[in-house]
Amino acid sequence: MVTLALARSGSELFPHCPPISSLILPPTANVYYMAIDPRVALQSFTAALEEHLAAASSRRGDNDPAVEAAFSSIMETFEAYEDALYDAYGEVTPLVIYDETEDEDEERDEQEDDYDDVADPFDDDLEIEEK
C-alpha cells in the first residue's frame, strides 16, 4: 500500500511539489493532505503582499507579468492562510478575494435582464389594446 502526504502541492507555497494530477499512483494509494501551520501560511501571505508592492512599484506597463504573478500569489497564499486558520482554529478572516470574473458574470446577467425587459414587437403573447 502506498501512502502519500501532500501540502497544497504545486502551489506557490510548495513549488517543489508536483500537482496531484501529475502524479502516477497505484489505484490503492491513499492520498492525505497535511495541514499547514497558520503561522507559516501567514508568513507566506505577507511575503506575497511585499512581492506585490515591489512589483507594482517597478511596473513596466499595464500588463506587467511580474505584477500579475504577484497578484495571483496573493490570492493563492491568502486562500492557503484562510484554510490553515480554519483548519487549526475554526476561524476565518473578514477579507474576501475580489474575483473579476464574478463581476463580469453579474454584468452579463444584468444586461440579459435589461434585454428581457424590452418589448418584442414580434412576440405572439403581446396584447394590443384597441381604442
N, C-alpha and C positions, 0 to 999 in steps of 0.2 A: 504494500500500500504506500502511496506517495502522499505526503502532506506538504503543502506549500503555504507560507505566510507572506502576505504582501502588505505594504503600507502605501496606499494610493499610488500604485505602480504607474510609471510613465508620466507622472505629473512633474511639475517644476520643483516640487519638494523633494522628489526622489528621481532625478533624471536618469540615474544609472539602472533603475528597474524597468524592465520592458513591460509594455501594457499586457494585460492578461490575454487579450485576443491574439497576441503574437506568440504566446507560449504553447508548446505542444505537450499536452499532458495526457496520460492514460485516462480512460473513462472512469477508473476507480479512484482518481486523485481527489483529495479533499483540499479545497482552497479556503483559507481563512484570512480575513483582513485584520492586521494588527491595529490596535488603537494608537493614535498619535498623541503624545503628551500635549495638552493645550498650550503649555509654555513654549514648546518648540514650534508649534504651529503659529503662535503669536509672533515669535521672533521672525519666522519666515514671512508673515504678513507685513510686519513693519519694514522688513528689508525690501519687500516688493514695493511698498509705498515710497521708500527712499530711492529705489531704482527708477520709479516713475517720475519723481521730481527731477532727478538728474537727466533723464531722457527728455522731459518736457522743457527743461531749461536750455538744452542744447539741440532743440528740434531743428530739423533740416527740411521743413516743408510740411504741407498739410497731411500727407500720408507717410510720415516717417516710420519705418518699420521698427525702430527701437522704441518709439512711444507706443505703438500698437502692441508690441511684445510685452512691454511693461504693464500696459493696461490689462492684457489677458492674464498676466502673472498676478496682478492684484485680485482679479476675480477668482482665480484658482486657489490662491493662498487664503483668501477670505473664506471661501467655502470649506476649505480644509480646517481652518481655525474654528469656524462655527460648528462643524461636525464634531471636532475634537472636544470643544467646550460642552456640547450637548451630551456626547457620549460619557464624558467624565463627570459632569455635574448636573446634567439635565437643564442646562441654562442656554439661552440664546442672546444675541446682541440685538439692539434696536435698529441695526443697519439692514438695508435691503440693497441688493445688487440691481442697478439700473440696466435693463435689457432693452436695447433699441428695437429689437425685433417685435417685442410686445407692443411698443408704441406704434410701429408700422401696422401691425395686425389690427389694433384698435382704430387707427385712422382709416384703414380699408373697410372695416365693419361700419364705421360712421358714414363713409361715402356710399356704401351699399344701402344703408338705411335711408340716406338722403335721396338716392336714386329711386328707392321703392316708394317714396312719398310723392313723386311726380306722377300726375295722372297720365295714363296711356290712352291716347285717342282711339287706339285700335282694340282696346280691352272690351271683350264681349259683356262683361259684368258692369260696364259703365252705364249708369242710369242718367237719362237726359230728361229734364223736366220741360214740359211744354207750357207756354204762356198763353 
